């Protein structure tokens, strides 16, 4: 694994984390209805994990000699609570897949610490996805 390629991939992951922070904050403000307090709190509770992931990635990118991105991806538009939850679920599953790939790349690069940290981030992201799936499980149509 080439260092420059790894840095580029980590920057793509950082962009995803910045997007997740924006997504959760925005969705927390937009939720409506009788479950608004619970859903707003659910979204806001995820911000801290995503922020820690973003900071770790930025630090690692700098350590490797790169420049951390400040560009987030666009947040998926969502009008209803269900659409927001579905967008979050999709993003969390994508992050899990991305970090699984990145952990393999870190192993190939020879950075065991990065690989272990990415495995921890996979656990976080998959846990977020599972919780979101549970919320959606009996969601009315």
Z-matrix of the N, CA and C atoms (Angstrom, degrees):
N
C 1 1.461
C 2 1.520 1 108.18
N 3 1.310 2 115.88 1 125.64
C 4 1.458 3 123.92 2 178.94
C 5 1.534 4 110.07 3 -77.36
N 6 1.337 5 117.13 4 137.38
C 7 1.464 6 121.59 5 -177.61
C 8 1.527 7 111.74 6 -58.92
N 9 1.323 8 117.66 7 -42.86
C 10 1.464 9 120.98 8 -178.10
C 11 1.537 10 110.90 9 -63.44
N 12 1.308 11 116.78 10 -40.64
C 13 1.465 12 120.77 11 177.62
C 14 1.528 13 110.12 12 -64.14
N 15 1.336 14 116.22 13 -43.61
C 16 1.462 15 120.26 14 178.87
C 17 1.531 16 110.53 15 -60.99
N 18 1.325 17 116.70 16 -44.30
C 19 1.473 18 120.34 17 178.03
C 20 1.522 19 110.28 18 -59.66
N 21 1.320 20 117.43 19 -44.75
C 22 1.468 21 120.84 20 178.95
C 23 1.522 22 111.35 21 -60.98
N 24 1.322 23 116.84 22 -41.77
C 25 1.464 24 120.20 23 179.28
C 26 1.522 25 111.34 24 -67.69
N 27 1.333 26 116.71 25 -40.14
C 28 1.467 27 120.14 26 177.19
C 29 1.531 28 110.63 27 -64.83
N 30 1.319 29 117.27 28 -35.67
C 31 1.465 30 120.05 29 176.20
C 32 1.525 31 111.21 30 -66.47
N 33 1.321 32 117.44 31 -36.33
C 34 1.469 33 119.76 32 175.18
C 35 1.528 34 109.71 33 -63.30
N 36 1.330 35 116.18 34 -39.95
C 37 1.465 36 120.11 35 177.48
C 38 1.526 37 111.04 36 -66.09
N 39 1.319 38 116.61 37 -40.10
C 40 1.470 39 120.83 38 177.38
C 41 1.524 40 110.05 39 -61.73
N 42 1.300 41 116.84 40 -42.33
C 43 1.466 42 120.89 41 176.55
C 44 1.530 43 110.32 42 -58.26
N 45 1.322 44 116.20 43 -40.71
C 46 1.464 45 120.39 44 177.46
C 47 1.517 46 112.73 45 -64.40
N 48 1.325 47 117.14 46 -38.99
C 49 1.467 48 120.33 47 178.31
C 50 1.526 49 111.21 48 -68.03
N 51 1.325 50 117.21 49 -40.45
C 52 1.466 51 120.06 50 176.81
C 53 1.529 52 109.83 51 -61.44
N 54 1.314 53 115.92 52 -39.44
C 55 1.464 54 120.69 53 177.01
C 56 1.523 55 110.81 54 -63.68
N 57 1.320 56 116.88 55 -43.00
C 58 1.466 57 120.60 56 -179.39
C 59 1.531 58 110.62 57 -60.85
N 60 1.332 59 117.15 58 -41.32
C 61 1.460 60 120.54 59 178.92
C 62 1.533 61 109.80 60 -60.65
N 63 1.318 62 116.13 61 -48.17
C 64 1.467 63 120.89 62 179.38
C 65 1.530 64 110.28 63 -62.90
N 66 1.317 65 115.74 64 -43.39
C 67 1.468 66 120.68 65 -178.74
C 68 1.531 67 110.84 66 -60.16
N 69 1.317 68 116.95 67 -49.40
C 70 1.465 69 120.19 68 -178.18
C 71 1.532 70 111.67 69 -63.90
N 72 1.319 71 117.24 70 -42.80
C 73 1.469 72 119.93 71 -179.99
C 74 1.527 73 110.51 72 -64.70
N 75 1.318 74 116.49 73 -43.95
C 76 1.463 75 121.26 74 -179.03
C 77 1.524 76 111.00 75 -65.78
N 78 1.313 77 116.49 76 -46.52
C 79 1.459 78 120.08 77 -179.07
C 80 1.527 79 110.97 78 -64.91
N 81 1.340 80 117.57 79 -36.77
C 82 1.472 81 120.20 80 177.76
C 83 1.523 82 110.89 81 -59.37
N 84 1.321 83 116.07 82 -34.72
C 85 1.464 84 120.39 83 178.89
C 86 1.524 85 112.18 84 -76.38
N 87 1.332 86 117.05 85 -29.87
C 88 1.461 87 121.54 86 -172.50
C 89 1.530 88 115.12 87 -89.04
N 90 1.331 89 118.70 88 -19.14
C 91 1.465 90 118.94 89 -175.38
C 92 1.524 91 110.57 90 -60.51
N 93 1.325 92 114.52 91 149.55
C 94 1.460 93 121.48 92 -177.22
C 95 1.530 94 109.40 93 -135.53
N 96 1.318 95 114.78 94 174.54
C 97 1.454 96 120.60 95 171.29
C 98 1.515 97 114.17 96 88.03
N 99 1.330 98 114.95 97 -173.08
C 100 1.461 99 120.29 98 -172.66
C 101 1.531 100 113.73 99 -66.83
N 102 1.351 101 118.34 100 -20.43
C 103 1.465 102 120.96 101 -179.63
C 104 1.533 103 112.13 102 -101.23
N 105 1.338 104 115.41 103 13.33
C 106 1.455 105 119.57 104 -178.51
C 107 1.525 106 113.10 105 -53.32
N 108 1.342 107 119.80 106 -49.38
C 109 1.475 108 118.66 107 -178.38
C 110 1.536 109 112.50 108 -58.51
N 111 1.321 110 116.26 109 -43.00
C 112 1.462 111 119.98 110 -178.19
C 113 1.534 112 111.58 111 -69.29
N 114 1.321 113 116.77 112 -43.94
C 115 1.471 114 119.69 113 -179.01
C 116 1.526 115 111.27 114 -69.22
N 117 1.316 116 116.21 115 -39.98
C 118 1.459 117 119.09 116 177.91
C 119 1.528 118 109.71 117 -60.48
N 120 1.313 119 117.27 118 -45.85
C 121 1.463 120 121.26 119 178.60
C 122 1.524 121 111.42 120 -64.27
N 123 1.329 122 117.05 121 -39.50
C 124 1.463 123 121.42 122 177.61
C 125 1.524 124 110.19 123 -58.34
N 126 1.332 125 116.72 124 -48.54
C 127 1.463 126 120.31 125 -179.94
C 128 1.529 127 111.11 126 -63.74
N 129 1.324 128 117.44 127 -46.74
C 130 1.465 129 120.62 128 -177.08
C 131 1.532 130 112.19 129 -65.36
N 132 1.320 131 116.92 130 -31.82
C 133 1.468 132 120.59 131 179.82
C 134 1.527 133 111.83 132 -64.83
N 135 1.313 134 117.50 133 -24.97
C 136 1.470 135 121.26 134 -178.55
C 137 1.525 136 112.53 135 -80.13
N 138 1.331 137 117.75 136 -20.76
C 139 1.464 138 121.67 137 -175.36
C 140 1.527 139 111.16 138 -58.20
N 141 1.317 140 118.34 139 -41.85
C 142 1.470 141 121.37 140 -176.68
C 143 1.531 142 111.43 141 -60.65
N 144 1.326 143 117.58 142 -44.38
C 145 1.473 144 120.41 143 178.53
C 146 1.523 145 110.86 144 -62.18
N 147 1.323 146 116.19 145 -45.44
C 148 1.462 147 119.87 146 -177.89
C 149 1.530 148 110.22 147 -65.44
N 150 1.319 149 116.72 148 -36.30
C 151 1.466 150 120.52 149 178.35
C 152 1.532 151 110.63 150 -65.70
N 153 1.318 152 117.50 151 -41.56
C 154 1.463 153 120.85 152 176.81
C 155 1.525 154 110.90 153 -62.76
N 156 1.328 155 116.54 154 -41.09
C 157 1.465 156 119.89 155 177.50
C 158 1.523 157 110.52 156 -61.70
N 159 1.336 158 116.05 157 -45.67
C 160 1.464 159 120.96 158 -179.06
C 161 1.533 160 110.51 159 -60.94
N 162 1.325 161 116.92 160 -43.34
C 163 1.461 162 119.80 161 -179.01
C 164 1.518 163 111.39 162 -65.53
N 165 1.326 164 116.53 163 -41.63
C 166 1.465 165 119.65 164 178.22
C 167 1.529 166 110.01 165 -60.81
N 168 1.324 167 116.42 166 -47.28
C 169 1.464 168 120.08 167 -178.52
C 170 1.525 169 111.31 168 -62.13
N 171 1.326 170 117.16 169 -43.75
C 172 1.465 171 120.46 170 179.15
C 173 1.530 172 110.34 171 -60.89
N 174 1.321 173 117.15 172 -44.56
C 175 1.463 174 120.95 173 178.77
C 176 1.528 175 111.53 174 -61.73
N 177 1.320 176 116.73 175 -42.86
C 178 1.472 177 120.63 176 -178.61
C 179 1.530 178 110.45 177 -67.35
N 180 1.318 179 117.02 178 -40.01
C 181 1.464 180 121.04 179 178.56
C 182 1.529 181 109.85 180 -60.32
N 183 1.332 182 116.88 181 -45.52
C 184 1.468 183 120.80 182 178.51
C 185 1.530 184 109.96 183 -63.24
N 186 1.320 185 117.44 184 -44.27
C 187 1.460 186 121.25 185 179.34
C 188 1.524 187 111.00 186 -57.22
N 189 1.320 188 116.19 187 -39.02
C 190 1.468 189 121.17 188 -179.13
C 191 1.526 190 112.96 189 -78.06
N 192 1.328 191 116.50 190 -4.44
C 193 1.462 192 119.62 191 177.61
C 194 1.513 193 114.50 192 98.52
N 195 1.318 194 116.76 193 11.87
C 196 1.460 195 120.77 194 -179.13
C 197 1.519 196 112.40 195 -101.03
N 198 1.301 197 114.55 196 178.14
C 199 1.464 198 123.02 197 177.53
C 200 1.533 199 107.74 198 -113.51
N 201 1.337 200 117.66 199 118.83
C 202 1.467 201 119.55 200 -178.90
C 203 1.532 202 111.55 201 -64.66
N 204 1.302 203 116.02 202 137.95
C 205 1.458 204 120.89 203 176.71
C 206 1.523 205 110.31 204 -68.89
N 207 1.307 206 115.40 205 151.92
C 208 1.465 207 121.10 206 171.92
C 209 1.522 208 109.57 207 -116.97
N 210 1.313 209 116.22 208 10.33
C 211 1.461 210 121.78 209 -176.72
C 212 1.521 211 111.16 210 -100.41
N 213 1.310 212 115.41 211 121.48
C 214 1.463 213 120.87 212 173.25
C 215 1.525 214 108.36 213 -87.47
N 216 1.314 215 115.15 214 157.96
C 217 1.466 216 120.54 215 170.68
C 218 1.525 217 106.93 216 -76.09
N 219 1.314 218 116.59 217 170.95
C 220 1.464 219 117.95 218 176.78
C 221 1.530 220 109.35 219 -76.00
N 222 1.313 221 114.92 220 144.42
C 223 1.462 222 121.32 221 178.57
C 224 1.517 223 108.52 222 -81.70
N 225 1.321 224 116.13 223 134.95
C 226 1.462 225 120.55 224 178.91
C 227 1.520 226 110.12 225 -60.48
N 228 1.331 227 116.78 226 127.70
C 229 1.466 228 118.55 227 177.48
C 230 1.529 229 110.15 228 -67.12
N 231 1.296 230 115.50 229 139.92
C 232 1.462 231 120.64 230 179.37
C 233 1.520 232 108.21 231 -151.32
N 234 1.325 233 115.79 232 132.25
C 235 1.461 234 120.70 233 -177.78
C 236 1.517 235 113.15 234 -103.78
N 237 1.315 236 116.67 235 -29.95
C 238 1.464 237 120.01 236 -176.58
C 239 1.527 238 109.96 237 -112.20
N 240 1.311 239 115.55 238 163.12
C 241 1.464 240 120.36 239 177.33
C 242 1.528 241 110.50 240 -57.06
N 243 1.322 242 116.74 241 -43.20
C 244 1.461 243 120.27 242 -178.99
C 245 1.524 244 110.61 243 -64.02
N 246 1.332 245 118.01 244 -42.39
C 247 1.462 246 120.38 245 178.21
C 248 1.530 247 110.86 246 -62.12
N 249 1.322 248 116.73 247 -38.36
C 250 1.464 249 120.20 248 178.14
C 251 1.525 250 110.56 249 -63.96
N 252 1.316 251 116.29 250 -46.48
C 253 1.462 252 120.03 251 179.13
C 254 1.526 253 111.20 252 -62.79
N 255 1.308 254 117.12 253 -40.31
C 256 1.471 255 120.53 254 178.48
C 257 1.527 256 111.10 255 -65.37
N 258 1.324 257 117.24 256 -38.69
C 259 1.464 258 120.92 257 177.99
C 260 1.529 259 110.64 258 -66.17
N 261 1.323 260 116.31 259 -40.34
C 262 1.464 261 120.80 260 177.67
C 263 1.526 262 109.78 261 -63.94
N 264 1.314 263 117.04 262 -44.58
C 265 1.460 264 120.83 263 179.86
C 266 1.532 265 110.64 264 -59.80
N 267 1.301 266 116.55 265 -45.25
C 268 1.466 267 120.64 266 178.95
C 269 1.527 268 110.72 267 -60.69
N 270 1.323 269 117.22 268 -44.37
C 271 1.468 270 121.76 269 -179.24
C 272 1.526 271 111.45 270 -65.12
N 273 1.325 272 117.45 271 -41.31
C 274 1.464 273 120.90 272 -179.73
C 275 1.527 274 111.16 273 -67.02
N 276 1.313 275 116.89 274 -39.19
C 277 1.468 276 120.23 275 177.53
C 278 1.531 277 110.36 276 -66.52
N 279 1.323 278 116.89 277 -38.05
C 280 1.457 279 120.43 278 177.32
C 281 1.523 280 110.52 279 -65.27
N 282 1.332 281 116.70 280 -43.31
C 283 1.465 282 120.34 281 178.49
C 284 1.525 283 110.72 282 -61.24
N 285 1.316 284 117.09 283 -40.81
C 286 1.469 285 120.79 284 178.26
C 287 1.523 286 110.41 285 -61.17
N 288 1.319 287 116.61 286 -45.45
C 289 1.473 288 120.63 287 178.68
C 290 1.533 289 110.86 288 -64.11
N 291 1.324 290 116.66 289 -43.65
C 292 1.465 291 120.71 290 179.99
C 293 1.527 292 111.07 291 -61.97
N 294 1.325 293 117.13 292 -45.25
C 295 1.463 294 120.04 293 -178.42
C 296 1.528 295 112.05 294 -70.26
N 297 1.313 296 117.06 295 -30.09
C 298 1.466 297 119.93 296 174.86
C 299 1.526 298 109.45 297 -62.56
N 300 1.324 299 116.12 298 -45.16
C 301 1.467 300 121.19 299 177.20
C 302 1.528 301 110.48 300 -64.33
N 303 1.321 302 116.33 301 -43.40
C 304 1.461 303 120.36 302 -177.64
C 305 1.519 304 111.62 303 -65.43
N 306 1.323 305 117.80 304 -36.18
C 307 1.469 306 120.69 305 178.04
C 308 1.529 307 110.08 306 -62.76
N 309 1.323 308 116.72 307 -39.04
C 310 1.470 309 120.37 308 176.42
C 311 1.528 310 110.35 309 -64.63
N 312 1.327 311 115.99 310 -41.18
C 313 1.466 312 120.07 311 178.63
C 314 1.537 313 110.76 312 -64.84
N 315 1.323 314 117.02 313 -39.76
C 316 1.466 315 120.89 314 178.96
C 317 1.523 316 110.23 315 -62.98
N 318 1.321 317 117.14 316 -40.46
C 319 1.469 318 121.34 317 176.16
C 320 1.525 319 110.07 318 -60.67
N 321 1.340 320 116.58 319 -46.65
C 322 1.468 321 121.00 320 179.49
C 323 1.527 322 110.77 321 -61.98
N 324 1.315 323 117.13 322 -36.80
C 325 1.458 324 122.54 323 179.82
C 326 1.530 325 111.16 324 -72.39
N 327 1.340 326 116.15 325 -23.16
C 328 1.457 327 120.94 326 179.46
C 329 1.520 328 114.07 327 93.67
N 330 1.327 329 117.26 328 20.31
C 331 1.460 330 121.44 329 179.65
C 332 1.527 331 108.44 330 -106.75
N 333 1.320 332 115.47 331 87.35
C 334 1.461 333 121.09 332 -177.29
C 335 1.528 334 111.78 333 -63.39
N 336 1.335 335 116.88 334 -38.32
C 337 1.463 336 120.08 335 178.81
C 338 1.513 337 112.00 336 -60.21
N 339 1.331 338 116.79 337 -43.13
C 340 1.463 339 121.04 338 176.67
C 341 1.516 340 110.35 339 -63.45
N 342 1.316 341 116.97 340 -43.00
C 343 1.469 342 120.30 341 -179.63
C 344 1.526 343 110.88 342 -60.80
N 345 1.323 344 116.90 343 -43.37
C 346 1.474 345 120.87 344 -179.91
C 347 1.527 346 110.24 345 -65.85
N 348 1.328 347 116.96 346 -43.71
C 349 1.468 348 119.81 347 178.82
C 350 1.521 349 110.86 348 -61.78
N 351 1.311 350 116.89 349 -40.79
C 352 1.463 351 120.49 350 178.57
C 353 1.523 352 111.19 351 -64.68
N 354 1.329 353 116.76 352 -36.15
C 355 1.468 354 120.05 353 175.61
C 356 1.525 355 110.23 354 -62.34
N 357 1.329 356 117.13 355 -40.24
C 358 1.468 357 120.46 356 176.27
C 359 1.529 358 110.63 357 -62.94
N 360 1.316 359 116.33 358 -38.53
C 361 1.460 360 120.43 359 179.61
C 362 1.533 361 110.57 360 -69.57
N 363 1.324 362 116.91 361 -33.25
C 364 1.471 363 120.64 362 174.56
C 365 1.530 364 109.21 363 -61.78
N 366 1.328 365 115.96 364 -43.22
C 367 1.472 366 120.22 365 178.26
C 368 1.524 367 110.68 366 -60.07
N 369 1.342 368 116.61 367 -44.86
C 370 1.466 369 120.44 368 179.32
C 371 1.521 370 111.21 369 -61.57
N 372 1.322 371 116.11 370 -50.58
C 373 1.470 372 120.63 371 -175.72
C 374 1.528 373 111.41 372 -65.75
N 375 1.317 374 117.31 373 -41.01
C 376 1.467 375 118.79 374 179.22
C 377 1.525 376 110.73 375 -68.23
N 378 1.335 377 117.05 376 -33.23
C 379 1.470 378 120.43 377 174.80
C 380 1.519 379 111.32 378 -64.75
N 381 1.331 380 117.05 379 -41.11
C 382 1.468 381 120.86 380 176.34
C 383 1.529 382 109.81 381 -61.64
N 384 1.325 383 116.25 382 -43.44
C 385 1.467 384 120.33 383 -179.57
C 386 1.531 385 110.79 384 -63.28
N 387 1.325 386 116.80 385 -43.60
C 388 1.465 387 120.29 386 -179.62
C 389 1.529 388 111.27 387 -62.32
N 390 1.317 389 116.99 388 -42.90
C 391 1.462 390 120.42 389 -179.96
C 392 1.530 391 110.51 390 -64.66
N 393 1.318 392 116.65 391 -40.34
C 394 1.460 393 120.84 392 178.62
C 395 1.527 394 110.30 393 -65.84
N 396 1.315 395 116.82 394 -40.78
C 397 1.474 396 120.19 395 176.81
C 398 1.519 397 111.08 396 -61.23
N 399 1.317 398 117.33 397 -38.74
C 400 1.462 399 120.57 398 178.93
C 401 1.521 400 111.01 399 -64.73
N 402 1.323 401 116.74 400 -39.13
C 403 1.466 402 120.22 401 178.28
C 404 1.527 403 109.91 402 -64.63
N 405 1.319 404 116.49 403 -41.62
C 406 1.467 405 120.91 404 -178.00
C 407 1.528 406 113.30 405 -75.03
N 408 1.320 407 117.56 406 -17.60
C 409 1.459 408 122.13 407 -172.08
C 410 1.517 409 113.88 408 -51.26
N 411 1.303 410 118.43 409 -47.97
C 412 1.453 411 120.79 410 -178.18
C 413 1.527 412 111.62 411 -113.90
N 414 1.322 413 115.41 412 26.35
C 415 1.464 414 120.23 413 -179.20
C 416 1.514 415 108.95 414 -66.99
N 417 1.329 416 117.59 415 133.11
C 418 1.456 417 119.07 416 178.39
C 419 1.538 418 110.85 417 -63.48
N 420 1.297 419 114.91 418 153.17
C 421 1.477 420 120.62 419 -177.75
C 422 1.482 421 113.13 420 -61.79
